[in-house]
Amino acid sequence: MSEALKIDIITPFPQMLNGFLQESMMKRAAAAGLVEFNAINLRDFATDKHNTTDDRPFGGGPGMVMKPEPMFAAVESVKTPDSRVILMTPQGQPFKQAVARRLADEYNHLVFICGHYEGVDERVREALLDEEISIGDYVLTNGVLPAAVVIDAVARLRPGVLGGGEIATEDESFSSGLLEHPQYTRPPEFRGMKVPDILFSGDHGKIARWRHKQAMMRTGERRSDLLENDRKNSENNP
Ligand SMILES: C[S@@+](CC[C@H](N)C(=O)[O-])C[C@H]1O[C@@H](n2cnc3c(N)ncnc32)[C@H](O)[C@@H]1O
């Protein structure tokens, strides 16, 4: 069995993670020993009696900035030479399925730093990080939800998390470069809407070709940029 993926999440609001980690797939993955979650309360690493983790920005301006000392102490309490330390920030690399795949395949220990308020002191970026990730071009109040998004996408790619290797992630949207084909389940007809006959044919080759064609059409209609990337990749790697 492959090693469990250890995930540390550093935040002054660890209780925000409760629902996410204690339900459904994440809960099951942890119970099966496939992923180990550890929510770290940044306030435990504050050095003053008020457990302060933020302060006013030098140079003036609104809001508060997260102080470097508790952040360094929190990261250093869990970091090993094999850890990957990731800051969640709208200024990071855009999060894509390929990034999730890389993190799932290459690391057994991920440390997520969740910013709050105006973000983290720049010295955290300079000296503590391996990478910075953004989940999209918008700004949220804090990094817990962004970290949860990345953790979910990464954890489900680890062996066994989706259930015994039966669930193929290769055909999913973005993995193959295309959006996934349409899916149907019972009943065969619902309110006059019928499931396409080919899905009852039992001919796996025909079904696979139909699904691929549907995936191409759907991608062309909704995300022609993905088809263009796919074309460029094929040209660069013939
Ligand atoms: C209000 S934001 C800070 C934004 C920062 N002042 C800026 O303009 O780049 C507070 C924290 O939420 C998290 N966050 C907000 N939006 C995010 C996004 N799109 N992706 C990743 N993290 C985000 C980050 O951890 C960030 O430090």
The ligand as a Gaussian input file, in Angstrom:
#p B3LYP/6-31G(d) Opt

LIG

0 1
 C       -8.422000      39.116000       1.305000
 S       -7.254000      37.943000       0.750000
 C       -5.805000      38.929000       0.528000
 C       -5.683000      39.488000      -0.839000
 C       -4.428000      40.331000      -1.035000
 N       -4.511000      41.545000      -0.280000
 C       -4.250000      40.640000      -2.494000
 O       -4.773000      41.662000      -2.948000
 O       -3.605000      39.855000      -3.220000
 C       -6.910000      37.029000       2.205000
 C       -6.390000      35.623000       1.980000
 O       -7.393000      34.838000       1.376000
 C       -6.797000      33.820000       0.571000
 N       -7.348000      33.965000      -0.794000
 C       -8.256000      34.880000      -1.199000
 N       -8.571000      34.720000      -2.475000
 C       -7.859000      33.657000      -2.924000
 C       -7.740000      32.999000      -4.183000
 N       -8.405000      33.411000      -5.250000
 N       -6.916000      31.924000      -4.258000
 C       -6.212000      31.523000      -3.203000
 N       -6.269000      32.110000      -1.986000
 C       -7.073000      33.172000      -1.839000
 C       -5.302000      34.036000       0.645000
 O       -4.766000      33.102000       1.570000
 C       -5.178000      35.476000       1.127000
 O       -3.982000      35.697000       1.859000

